[in-house]
């Protein structure tokens, strides 16, 4: 659904409250049962261990806190309008691979798939999850966007999986989630290409659900809420049926992640140097 600039009656609302972490802001708009997870992208706009921990802590809060039972919609976005998230903590990867520390690398990867899986299944509370991509979403950033029920992207955004450039593959959900959307063969082709796609291209492939002009992403979120709220029971039931029809299990993600860890530990010095060059690009993206 390409956004056509037709404004709904549901306008941008100021957040009513905020939980502030070091790497994440969680904002609540109780009047419309909406919560925002806004990634800060510090010290780099990637999934640092601190960011992963804070995301998982916030998810647990949504599941266990009775005061948040009313939340029907959870949006993940970024405080940096040019970068959604650039994926895995490549600096950490380089260090752990040089040390051949399989356990630490595996623990990091498991934290990633726990976050991806919980977002994908609506925290097991039938929450509608939305990814608002307003800038670059690469590697694990793209995987996170894919795990949402609804992917909204601004036209300036770019998405892709560059891991093959340093002789690896995206191992935290990309193959599972992409293959459910576009088929196994096209997903494999996309992963092996290492290509970075425009939001328009992703929309035409059926990966982006709503394509909007730059700066209109937040309003598109509110417009989507208005649309779903007209028939929320039907939307929720269809979403549940889709998960039965084409499920992504945690066990599948865990098995693929184990393959990823072993492959990462097998990278050459040349591959690690390439990864190091990408770390510098991540640092340059900090606003």
C-alpha positions in Angstrom: 0.0 0.0 0.0 1.8 3.1 -1.2 0.8 6.1 0.9 -1.1 8.7 -1.1 -0.9 11.7 1.3 -4.5 11.4 2.3 -4.6 12.3 6.0 -6.7 10.3 8.4 -8.4 11.7 11.5 -5.8 10.1 13.7 -3.0 12.7 14.0 0.4 12.6 15.5 0.2 12.6 19.2 2.8 13.5 21.8 4.1 10.6 23.8 2.4 10.4 27.2 5.3 8.8 29.0 8.8 7.5 28.3 11.1 4.8 29.7 14.7 5.8 29.0 17.6 3.3 28.7 21.1 4.0 27.5 20.5 2.6 24.0 16.7 2.6 23.8 13.8 4.9 24.4 10.4 3.3 25.1 7.5 5.7 24.5 3.9 5.1 25.3 0.8 6.7 23.8 -1.9 5.2 26.1 -4.7 7.0 24.4 -4.2 4.8 21.3 -2.7 1.7 23.0 0.6 2.2 21.2 4.2 1.9 22.3 7.4 2.9 20.5 10.8 1.3 20.8 13.2 3.9 19.5 16.8 2.7 19.0 19.4 5.4 19.8 22.2 4.0 17.7 25.0 4.7 20.3 27.9 4.2 20.3 27.2 2.7 16.8 23.8 2.2 15.0 24.0 -1.6 15.4 22.8 -4.3 17.7 25.3 -3.8 20.6 25.0 -6.2 23.5 23.6 -3.3 25.5 20.9 -2.5 23.0 19.9 -6.2 22.8 19.7 -6.5 26.5 17.5 -3.4 26.7 15.2 -4.6 24.0 14.8 -8.0 25.7 14.2 -6.3 29.0 11.5 -4.1 27.5 9.8 -7.1 25.9 9.7 -8.8 29.3 8.2 -5.7 30.7 5.4 -5.8 28.1 4.7 -9.4 28.8 4.7 -9.2 32.6 3.6 -5.7 33.6 -0.2 -5.5 34.2 0.0 -1.8 33.6 0.9 -2.5 29.9 -1.9 -5.0 29.2 -3.7 -2.4 27.1 -0.8 -2.1 24.5 -2.1 -3.4 21.2 0.6 -2.0 18.9 4.4 -2.0 19.3 6.6 0.0 16.8 10.3 -0.3 16.5 12.1 2.7 15.0 15.2 4.7 15.3 16.0 8.1 16.7 18.3 8.6 13.7 16.2 9.4 10.6 19.0 8.3 8.3 19.7 4.9 9.9 17.3 2.3 11.2 20.0 -0.2 12.2 23.1 -1.5 10.5 22.9 -5.0 12.0 25.3 -7.1 14.0 28.0 -5.6 16.2 30.8 -6.2 13.7 33.5 -4.9 16.1 32.5 -7.5 18.7 32.4 -10.2 16.0 36.0 -9.4 15.0 37.2 -9.7 18.5 35.4 -12.9 19.3 36.4 -14.5 16.0 40.0 -13.7 16.6 39.7 -15.2 20.1 37.8 -18.2 18.7 35.3 -17.7 21.5 32.4 -19.7 20.3 30.4 -19.5 23.5 30.4 -15.7 23.6 29.5 -15.5 19.9 26.7 -18.0 20.3 25.3 -16.1 23.4 25.2 -12.9 21.3 23.5 -14.7 18.4 20.9 -16.3 20.7 20.1 -12.8 22.2 19.5 -11.7 18.6 17.1 -14.5 17.7 15.2 -14.1 21.0 14.5 -10.5 20.1 13.6 -11.3 16.5 11.4 -14.2 17.5 9.5 -12.3 20.2 8.9 -9.4 17.9 7.7 -11.8 15.1 5.1 -13.5 17.4 3.9 -10.3 18.9 5.5 -11.1 22.3 3.1 -14.0 22.4 0.4 -11.5 23.4 -1.2 -10.9 19.9 0.3 -7.5 19.8 0.6 -6.0 16.3 4.3 -5.3 15.6 5.3 -2.6 13.2 8.8 -1.7 11.9 9.2 2.0 10.8 12.3 2.1 8.6 13.3 5.7 7.8 16.9 5.1 6.9 19.3 2.2 6.2 18.4 -1.2 7.5 21.1 -3.7 6.8 21.9 -7.2 8.0 20.4 -7.7 11.4 18.6 -4.4 11.0 16.8 -5.7 8.0 16.1 -9.0 9.8 14.4 -7.0 12.6 12.3 -5.1 10.1 11.3 -8.4 8.4 10.2 -9.9 11.7 7.4 -7.3 12.1 3.7 -7.8 11.2 3.8 -4.6 9.2 6.9 -3.0 7.5 6.5 0.7 6.8 9.4 2.3 4.9 10.1 5.8 3.8 11.2 6.1 0.2 14.8 7.2 1.0 15.4 4.0 3.0 17.7 1.2 1.9 17.6 -2.4 2.9 19.8 -5.4 2.3 22.1 -8.1 3.7 25.8 -7.4 2.9 27.2 -10.3 4.9 28.3 -12.3 1.9 30.8 -9.4 1.2 32.8 -10.7 4.2 32.1 -14.4 3.4 29.2 -14.9 5.8 25.4 -15.0 5.7 22.7 -13.3 7.8 22.1 -16.0 10.4 19.5 -14.4 12.8 16.3 -15.0 10.8 16.8 -13.6 7.3 16.4 -16.9 5.4 13.5 -18.0 7.5 11.6 -14.7 7.3 12.4 -13.9 3.7 11.6 -17.3 2.4 8.1 -17.0 4.0 7.6 -13.7 2.2 9.0 -14.3 -1.3 10.0 -18.0 -1.5 13.2 -19.9 -0.7 14.9 -19.5 -4.1 14.4 -15.7 -4.3 15.5 -15.3 -0.7 18.7 -17.3 -1.3 19.4 -15.2 -4.4 18.9 -11.9 -2.4 21.2 -13.1 0.4 24.0 -14.2 -2.0 23.8 -11.0 -4.0 24.8 -8.8 -1.1 22.8 -6.1 -2.9 21.4 -3.1 -1.0 17.8 -2.4 -2.3 15.8 0.8 -2.3 12.6 0.9 -0.4 10.8 1.1 -3.7 12.4 -2.1 -4.9 11.5 -3.8 -1.6 7.9 -2.6 -2.0 7.6 -4.0 -5.5 9.0 -7.4 -4.2 6.2 -7.5 -1.6 8.6 -7.1 1.4 7.7 -3.6 2.3 4.0 -3.3 3.2 3.6 0.5 3.1 5.8 2.9 1.1 5.7 6.5 2.1 7.4 9.8 1.4 10.4 10.8 3.5 9.2 12.4 6.7 5.8 10.8 6.6 6.6 7.5 8.3 5.2 8.4 11.7 1.9 9.6 10.3 1.7 6.3 8.2 1.9 4.4 11.5 -1.1 6.2 12.8 -2.9 5.8 9.6 -2.3 2.0 9.7 -3.6 1.9 13.3 -6.8 3.6 12.2 -7.2 1.1 9.3 -6.6 -2.0 11.5 -8.8 -0.7 14.3 -11.8 -0.8 12.0 -11.6 -4.6 11.9 -9.0 -5.5 14.5 -10.6 -8.9 15.3 -10.4 -9.9 11.7 -6.8 -8.6 11.3 -5.7 -10.5 14.5 -7.4 -13.7 13.4 -5.9 -13.6 10.0 -2.4 -13.0 11.4 -2.8 -16.0 13.8 -3.9 -18.1 10.8 -0.8 -17.0 8.8 1.4 -18.2 11.6 -0.2 -21.6 11.6 0.0 -21.7 7.8 3.6 -20.8 7.5 5.2 -20.9 10.9 8.7 -19.7 11.9 9.7 -21.6 15.0 12.3 -20.6 17.6 13.9 -24.0 17.1 14.5 -23.3 13.4 16.1 -19.9 14.2 18.3 -21.5 16.8 19.5 -24.2 14.5 20.4 -21.7 11.7 22.1 -19.5 14.2 24.3 -22.4 15.3 25.4 -22.8 11.6 26.1 -19.1 11.5 28.3 -19.2 14.6 30.4 -22.1 13.2 30.7 -20.3 9.8 31.8 -17.1 11.5 34.5 -18.9 13.5 35.8 -20.2 10.1 36.4 -16.7 8.6 39.9 -15.9 7.3 42.0 -12.9 8.3 41.0 -11.3 5.0 37.3 -11.7 5.8 37.8 -10.2 9.3 39.7 -7.2 7.8 36.7 -6.6 5.5 34.4 -6.7 8.5 36.7 -4.2 10.2 36.2 -1.8 7.3 32.5 -2.1 7.6 32.8 -1.2 11.3 34.3 2.2 10.3 31.3 2.8 8.1 29.0 2.0 11.0 30.8 4.6 13.1 30.5 7.2 10.3 26.7 6.7 10.4 26.4 8.0 14.0 24.4 11.2 13.9 
